[in-house]
Amino acid sequence: MVGVASLGFMIALEIAARHYGLPGPMTNQVREVVFAPKSGGLLYASMALTLVVLPWRQRFVAVGAAVGIDVVIFLVRWAADARATDGHPFGNGALWVILGCAVMAFTRRTGQDRVLLLKGVGLGLLLVVGRKTGDTWLLITSKTRPMVLDQYMATADHALGNLSWPLGRLVTATGPLGFNLLDFVYGQLAVAAVVVALYQLRNVAAEGRFPGHHLVRTFLLVGLLGPAVYMLFPVVGPVFAFGTGAQHWQGVSAWADSAPASVQWAVGDLWPRTPPPIGAPQAMGFDEITPRNCMPSLHTAWAVTIFIHSRRGPRFLRFAGTFWLIATLAATLGFGYHYGADLVAGVVFVLTIEAALRAYDRGWDRSGIRLAAHGATVFAALLVSYRFLSPEMARYPWIYGPLVLLAMASVVHGYVRTTTAWEPKPAPTPQLDPQPEPA
């Protein structure tokens, strides 16, 4: 059922993308079998998820095959003088190995072994296709939502101190070193998630089954549902709506692509020097290129997911999860991609999804349903407040700021309390009655 639904969804996105004269997620994925992939690291991370169902010897063979295929393809491109100018020069081999595992499942496996291998292939392909689907979603938001609500968000963000402006000045002051370090963390969020997922799925091959709940489920569902909110609440971010857009970072970025100027669509060149004045917000037109991908902040949601699922790992993994969360929050605000209000909504959004998934695993546990309903209510209330109460939020920041943070804190507290109650209790140590000793 999940496979059929995913296929139907991808076909719909493919048709929508073709309507605007661009290739859709299925076309882009098929191209990467031969042409340079957009993210070779993501393909190898997806292959790693697939290989959790195989024993170690077969894993080493698969990795060797992927590297060998990439070397051959690289030499062919070099001989033909076909350089990979729009993508990474590696990653095709990983995709070939994933597809090869699917063929092996149908031709060499039977019964539960076949089902387990197909689940591994599906898990790896879902991560890859999820990335392509997200790119198409962003295209659709820019084409179908000509008006954006950034003025409402900037006004409401006065209640939270307009954090993007001071952090933007701080990141700008750090120069290329600070920017590129945060940019690496920001761009490799999916790879960090795979590292945590691999730890959670480390026993799949030995046990012959997947655990009931793991990071990849939440990660993919966040990416599926989040863009639907983009369509309801289109926002481009402070660096675009109140600044010079991607051109602001081109002078310090080590791998920035050339981007068209968007300053002519902005309210003014204010970010990150001068916070926008408090006024009467209104919807504003913007270009048909910049994605409307701010509300909620999915990078925040994904970083929170990594943080939550790394809590049961070893000390290094817990430290890495904490670092990735802090660095991602700093990047989302410091790059001018999000308002502080986006981050609050992202935290509530992901905890609601995580609570619903865990409640489902427990047979729709009543406490989990209450928590998911509470999170959904708070999330809806935040959206309504940002849209219709933003002038009041800006005029009375000492009232609305704490209220917004308390609303988020209520969801965080409810999640911690509910999931802690679900943890298995250790069996009490039996107490032996004292026995009389012989004289």
Phi and psi in degrees as a GROMACS rama.xvg file:
@    title "Ramachandran Plot"
@    xaxis  label "Phi"
@    yaxis  label "Psi"
@TYPE xy
-63.9988  -41.9144  VAL-2
-62.8103  -43.9376  GLY-3
-64.857  -42.824  VAL-4
-63.8674  -41.2847  ALA-5
-64.6508  -41.8433  SER-6
-62.8479  -44.1849  LEU-7
-62.1393  -40.0345  GLY-8
-64.8891  -41.7894  PHE-9
-66.3096  -38.3147  MET-10
-64.0244  -40.2371  ILE-11
-62.893  -41.9757  ALA-12
-67.6323  -35.4106  LEU-13
-61.6231  -43.934  GLU-14
-64.597  -41.9746  ILE-15
-63.6438  -41.8693  ALA-16
-66.1687  -41.6216  ALA-17
-63.3914  -29.7882  ARG-18
-60.9171  -30.5805  HIS-19
-99.2559  14.1042  TYR-20
77.6047  21.9023  GLY-21
-127.732  152.528  LEU-22
-68.7124  146.84  PRO-23
-92.9306  -172.359  GLY-24
-64.6511  -35.814  PRO-25
-69.543  -41.8901  MET-26
-64.198  -44.8634  THR-27
-62.7275  -36.5782  ASN-28
-71.0437  -40.0296  GLN-29
-64.4851  -37.0359  VAL-30
-59.8626  -33.5063  ARG-31
-74.0758  -4.0496  GLU-32
-65.2399  -31.1576  VAL-33
-120.985  -46.3965  VAL-34
-80.9885  165.683  PHE-35
-60.8392  125.308  ALA-36
-74.2597  155.597  PRO-37
-67.6085  -37.4491  LYS-38
-139.492  99.373  SER-39
-67.192  -34.8889  GLY-40
-61.6039  -38.6912  GLY-41
-66.2297  -37.1412  LEU-42
-65.8953  -40.5084  LEU-43
-68.9378  -34.7845  TYR-44
-65.2897  -39.2201  ALA-45
-65.6307  -39.8059  SER-46
-62.0155  -38.0668  MET-47
-61.7411  -38.1623  ALA-48
-64.547  -39.3045  LEU-49
-64.2643  -37.9507  THR-50
-74.922  -6.4794  LEU-51
-65.014  -18.3379  VAL-52
-88.6894  -3.6649  VAL-53
-105.638  152.925  LEU-54
-69.0204  166.203  PRO-55
-60.4854  -39.842  TRP-56
-61.0762  -44.7825  ARG-57
-68.9895  -29.4893  GLN-58
-63.8491  -45.2079  ARG-59
-62.8349  -39.4593  PHE-60
-63.878  -42.0171  VAL-61
-65.4854  -43.8315  ALA-62
-63.3782  -42.815  VAL-63
-61.2942  -39.8421  GLY-64
-64.6167  -41.5772  ALA-65
-62.986  -45.3824  ALA-66
-64.7873  -41.5768  VAL-67
-62.2327  -42.348  GLY-68
-63.6211  -41.6154  ILE-69
-63.0872  -38.7781  ASP-70
-64.0313  -43.1095  VAL-71
-63.4845  -46.1571  VAL-72
-63.4018  -39.9279  ILE-73
-61.8032  -42.8423  PHE-74
-66.29  -36.9959  LEU-75
-64.3263  -44.1936  VAL-76
-63.1852  -41.1766  ARG-77
-63.7854  -41.7987  TRP-78
-66.306  -35.6285  ALA-79
-88.1932  1.80841  ALA-80
56.3696  39.383  ASP-81
-108.577  86.0714  ALA-82
-76.3885  148.098  ARG-83
-84.7485  84.7892  ALA-84
-84.8086  -21.8188  THR-85
-122.229  61.9904  ASP-86
153.456  -169.606  GLY-87
-95.1123  145.988  HIS-88
-79.8017  11.3537  PRO-89
-142.423  165.73  PHE-90
120.578  -24.261  GLY-91
-61.0317  -38.466  ASN-92
-61.2875  -38.0015  GLY-93
-63.8638  -41.8189  ALA-94
-65.5506  -38.5911  LEU-95
-61.7009  -39.9325  TRP-96
-66.1615  -41.5284  VAL-97
-60.367  -46.7939  ILE-98
-65.8496  -35.4427  LEU-99
-64.2573  -36.0231  GLY-100
-63.8859  -36.0411  CYS-101
-64.511  -43.1957  ALA-102
-63.5965  -42.1087  VAL-103
-64.2879  -34.7857  MET-104
-62.7327  -39.162  ALA-105
-80.9366  -27.2356  PHE-106
-102.718  -26.9826  THR-107
-120.629  -6.44644  ARG-108
-119.574  155.509  ARG-109
-139.802  161.569  THR-110
60.4269  -138.4  GLY-111
-66.3278  -30.6714  GLN-112
-62.7891  -40.5442  ASP-113
-65.9344  -43.7368  ARG-114
-62.2374  -43.3341  VAL-115
-64.4825  -42.6678  LEU-116
-66.7803  -39.3655  LEU-117
-65.3342  -34.4426  LEU-118
-64.4273  -39.7655  LYS-119
-63.5029  -43.1079  GLY-120
-62.2765  -44.0493  VAL-121
-62.424  -38.5844  GLY-122
-63.9274  -44.6532  LEU-123
-65.6063  -43.1676  GLY-124
-68.5028  -32.3607  LEU-125
-62.3332  -38.4622  LEU-126
-66.4235  -41.8264  LEU-127
-67.2365  -49.2783  VAL-128
-67.1296  -32.1252  VAL-129
-60.0188  -38.9225  GLY-130
-63.9784  -45.0306  ARG-131
-65.6695  -39.3979  LYS-132
-63.5746  -41.018  THR-133
-62.5029  -40.7976  GLY-134
-61.4458  -40.584  ASP-135
-68.06  -39.3552  THR-136
-56.6005  -45.539  TRP-137
-61.9898  -39.2846  LEU-138
-60.4211  -44.3231  LEU-139
-64.5328  -39.4234  ILE-140
-62.3755  -39.0756  THR-141
-71.7463  -27.5283  SER-142
-86.6458  -32.2767  LYS-143
-101.951  -9.66582  THR-144
-121.833  80.6596  ARG-145
-68.6401  -24.6882  PRO-146
-102.196  138.945  MET-147
-121.362  159.711  VAL-148
-110.693  32.6407  LEU-149
-65.3008  -33.6814  ASP-150
-63.8182  -35.5979  GLN-151
-65.6854  -43.5597  TYR-152
-66.2421  -42.9662  MET-153
-64.5655  -36.1838  ALA-154
-68.4656  -46.7695  THR-155
-64.261  -29.2413  ALA-156
-71.2725  -12.1734  ASP-157
-59.4132  -29.9007  HIS-158
-67.2648  -21.0552  ALA-159
-108.449  10.5444  LEU-160
87.044  12.3966  GLY-161
46.3022  55.966  ASN-162
-62.5143  -24.694  LEU-163
-63.2499  -30.9275  SER-164
-70.2418  -54.5207  TRP-165
-64.2391  -37.2243  PRO-166
-69.4326  -32.6057  LEU-167
-63.465  -40.4899  GLY-168
-65.783  -37.2987  ARG-169
-65.3614  -46.7761  LEU-170
-64.9883  -39.587  VAL-171
-60.3917  -38.95  THR-172
-68.6726  -25.8225  ALA-173
-75.205  -14.14  THR-174
72.319  -158.064  GLY-175
-60.4745  -36.6955  PRO-176
-63.2915  -52.8436  LEU-177
-65.1652  -41.7259  GLY-178
-64.1197  -48.5386  PHE-179
-70.5983  -30.0363  ASN-180
-64.2999  -48.3677  LEU-181
-66.8795  -34.9969  LEU-182
-66.047  -35.8251  ASP-183
-64.3697  -45.8059  PHE-184
-61.4337  -44.3104  VAL-185
-63.2113  -40.164  TYR-186
-82.1219  -19.969  GLY-187
-104.785  29.1854  GLN-188
-63.3563  -39.6504  LEU-189
-65.3427  -37.6173  ALA-190
-66.2136  -40.3205  VAL-191
-62.1354  -38.2511  ALA-192
-63.8896  -38.2406  ALA-193
-65.0013  -36.8386  VAL-194
-60.409  -45.4714  VAL-195
-66.1525  -41.0338  VAL-196
-63.6774  -37.5932  ALA-197
-62.8624  -36.1706  LEU-198
-66.5684  -41.0236  TYR-199
-67.3626  -30.8525  GLN-200
-101.604  17.454  LEU-201
-65.4729  -21.4075  ARG-202
-104.983  10.4436  ASN-203
-61.9923  -45.8965  VAL-204
-63.3779  -40.1633  ALA-205
-72.2492  -39.2504  ALA-206
-87.4831  -17.0864  GLU-207
73.5448  20.8787  GLY-208
-159.88  157.922  ARG-209
-88.6259  151.081  PHE-210
-66.5475  161.602  PRO-211
-63.5626  -37.1323  GLY-212
-141.42  135.424  HIS-213
-149.636  172.965  HIS-214
-60.8988  -37.9379  LEU-215
-61.2367  -34.8995  VAL-216
-60.4378  -50.2579  ARG-217
-65.3037  -42.1166  THR-218
-57.7989  -46.1532  PHE-219
-71.5205  -38.7093  LEU-220
-68.0109  -36.515  LEU-221
-59.7433  -45.0723  VAL-222
-67.5051  -25.2264  GLY-223
-80.9608  -42.6666  LEU-224
-86.119  -30.3367  LEU-225
-57.5866  -48.1593  GLY-226
-60.3529  -24.4561  PRO-227
-64.0093  -34.7093  ALA-228
-72.069  -32.5625  VAL-229
-54.8003  -38.9497  TYR-230
-68.1253  -32.9026  MET-231
-80.1505  -31.0848  LEU-232
-135.52  74.3353  PHE-233
-72.7882  124.448  PRO-234
-142.536  137.764  VAL-235
-101.601  -21.5205  VAL-236
110.247  155.054  GLY-237
-64.2284  -35.2339  PRO-238
-66.5295  -23.9719  VAL-239
-93.0271  -48.9256  PHE-240
-73.4814  -26.2968  ALA-241
-128.831  18.0921  PHE-242
-147.935  -156.131  GLY-243
-96.86  5.59237  THR-244
76.072  -150.121  GLY-245
-62.3446  -21.0264  ALA-246
-65.6569  -20.1889  GLN-247
-61.029  -31.8779  HIS-248
-106.222  -0.701285  TRP-249
-66.0569  -25.5255  GLN-250
-75.1247  -18.955  GLY-251
-116.972  -14.1416  VAL-252
-75.4325  135.992  SER-253
-79.7658  -20.1234  ALA-254
-141.427  36.1591  TRP-255
-75.0314  137.426  ALA-256
-85.2225  151.673  ASP-257
-67.3787  129.915  SER-258
-124.198  143.933  ALA-259
-65.8528  149.065  PRO-260
-66.2289  139.12  ALA-261
-124.043  4.57022  SER-262
-63.6793  -26.7056  VAL-263
-67.9082  -16.6543  GLN-264
-94.032  -11.61  TRP-265
-77.5428  159.188  ALA-266
-62.5843  -38.7113  VAL-267
176.962  170.793  GLY-268
-86.5605  77.3258  ASP-269
-107.536  -31.6066  LEU-270
-84.6877  136.355  TRP-271
-101.748  18.4653  PRO-272
-80.5365  -49.2457  ARG-273
-122.962  116.718  THR-274
-61.0195  147.779  PRO-275
-65.9768  144.088  PRO-276
-70.0408  157.886  PRO-277
-79.8386  125.036  ILE-278
-152.194  -158.252  GLY-279
-93.7597  103.58  ALA-280
-69.5599  153.992  PRO-281
-152.521  158.513  GLN-282
-66.4899  145.306  ALA-283
-130.725  145.531  MET-284
-75.6487  150.006  GLY-285
-143.395  172.468  PHE-286
-67.8856  174.319  ASP-287
-101.529  26.6845  GLU-288
-119.095  -45.2941  ILE-289
-69.5268  124.652  THR-290
-65.0144  146.613  PRO-291
-95.7397  70.0102  ARG-292
-121.182  42.7354  ASN-293
-104.364  -37.1556  CYS-294
-109.747  111.718  MET-295
-84.1553  172.961  PRO-296
-76.8188  104.467  SER-297
-74.3744  -27.3814  LEU-298
-62.6142  -39.5604  HIS-299
-63.5495  -44.3225  THR-300
-60.6071  -44.0286  ALA-301
-67.4011  -39.0957  TRP-302
-65.6844  -37.5048  ALA-303
-65.57  -38.0295  VAL-304
-60.2631  -45.8122  THR-305
-60.8281  -43.7035  ILE-306
-60.3741  -46.5881  PHE-307
-62.092  -48.2984  ILE-308
-78.7891  -10.6507  HIS-309
-89.0005  -4.7378  SER-310
-66.4155  -25.6865  ARG-311
-92.8571  0.65015  ARG-312
-86.7481  -177.069  GLY-313
-67.4753  173.55  PRO-314
-58.757  -41.9439  ARG-315
-60.3471  -42.0795  PHE-316
-68.3104  -38.1152  LEU-317
-65.3275  -41.1157  ARG-318
-63.28  -43.6149  PHE-319
-64.1573  -40.3639  ALA-320
-62.5387  -39.8969  GLY-321
-67.0336  -44.0456  THR-322
-60.7583  -44.1401  PHE-323
-65.2721  -35.2723  TRP-324
-66.8208  -49.1774  LEU-325
-63.8836  -45.1669  ILE-326
-65.5402  -37.4975  ALA-327
-66.8129  -42.4598  THR-328
-62.0365  -41.1159  LEU-329
-64.01  -39.2411  ALA-330
-70.1241  -43.9721  ALA-331
-59.8184  -38.9107  THR-332
-83.69  -44.8253  LEU-333
-68.607  -26.6385  GLY-334
-82.438  -10.1393  PHE-335
79.3665  18.3233  GLY-336
-83.7905  -19.1833  TYR-337
-144.359  156.124  HIS-338
-91.7924  161.175  TYR-339
-59.7913  -34.4257  GLY-340
-64.4497  -29.4753  ALA-341
-63.5045  -40.5714  ASP-342
-66.9178  -40.6069  LEU-343
-59.7323  -45.7513  VAL-344
-64.2304  -36.0849  ALA-345
-64.3135  -39.6786  GLY-346
-63.9459  -46.7207  VAL-347
-63.5908  -39.8386  VAL-348
-60.5867  -48.9255  PHE-349
-72.987  -36.4302  VAL-350
-67.0051  -32.2921  LEU-351
-65.3853  -45.0168  THR-352
-65.8035  -43.9463  ILE-353
-61.7425  -41.0898  GLU-354
-64.8295  -41.2046  ALA-355
-64.8783  -42.1957  ALA-356
-64.1981  -42.2436  LEU-357
-70.2617  -35.7644  ARG-358
-64.6789  -38.1559  ALA-359
-62.6743  -41.7574  TYR-360
-63.7161  -26.0023  ASP-361
-96.5546  19.7093  ARG-362
74.444  41.8347  GLY-363
53.4802  60.5177  TRP-364
-56.4084  136.696  ASP-365
-63.4325  -41.9181  ARG-366
-64.9614  -35.1175  SER-367
-67.8289  -38.1827  GLY-368
-64.3941  -42.0057  ILE-369
-62.2579  -41.4719  ARG-370
-64.9148  -44.083  LEU-371
-63.1619  -40.8025  ALA-372
-65.1643  -40.2129  ALA-373
-63.3459  -44.6011  HIS-374
-62.9884  -42.0245  GLY-375
-64.1  -37.5083  ALA-376
-66.6088  -44.2719  THR-377
-63.7841  -41.8774  VAL-378
-62.0191  -45.5878  PHE-379
-62.7907  -40.3447  ALA-380
-63.25  -37.8959  ALA-381
-62.9362  -45.6326  LEU-382
-61.3562  -44.6083  LEU-383
-63.9373  -40.38  VAL-384
-66.0782  -43.9502  SER-385
-61.5885  -34.4042  TYR-386
-83.1706  -40.38  ARG-387
-112.392  -13.401  PHE-388
-118.218  13.765  LEU-389
-60.8991  -40.5873  SER-390
-61.1057  -41.3584  PRO-391
-66.1207  -37.6194  GLU-392
-62.9252  -36.7263  MET-393
-72.9703  -35.128  ALA-394
-75.5328  -30.7873  ARG-395
-124.631  65.027  TYR-396
-65.4939  -29.8843  PRO-397
-74.3514  -10.2254  TRP-398
-98.6831  -52.9558  ILE-399
-77.2302  -31.0076  TYR-400
-59.7318  -54.1944  GLY-401
-60.74  -33.8577  PRO-402
-64.3188  -42.1159  LEU-403
-63.6521  -44.8898  VAL-404
-67.2653  -36.9951  LEU-405
-66.4071  -37.3501  LEU-406
-61.9972  -44.3617  ALA-407
-64.5889  -42.8513  MET-408
-63.235  -32.2129  ALA-409
-65.0483  -35.9059  SER-410
-72.0652  -41.9828  VAL-411
-62.0275  -45.8435  VAL-412
-63.5567  -42.8535  HIS-413
-62.9998  -38.1134  GLY-414
-65.8621  -46.9579  TYR-415
-63.0373  -44.2682  VAL-416
-65.4932  -43.1946  ARG-417
-69.4787  -47.6337  THR-418
-69.3901  -30.8075  THR-419
-65.3656  -38.0657  THR-420
-66.5843  -24.7024  ALA-421
-79.6103  -16.5566  TRP-422
-64.5071  138.898  GLU-423
-64.3242  135.793  PRO-424
-84.2556  137.416  LYS-425
-65.7382  141.273  PRO-426
-66.3876  134.959  ALA-427
-65.8687  144.012  PRO-428
-73.919  124.346  THR-429
-64.552  136.778  PRO-430
-98.9308  122.41  GLN-431
-85.0026  136.921  LEU-432
-68.7357  140.346  ASP-433
-64.4726  136.163  PRO-434
-104.057  139.037  GLN-435
-66.2066  135.272  PRO-436
-91.3086  146.548  GLU-437
-66.8223  145.977  PRO-438
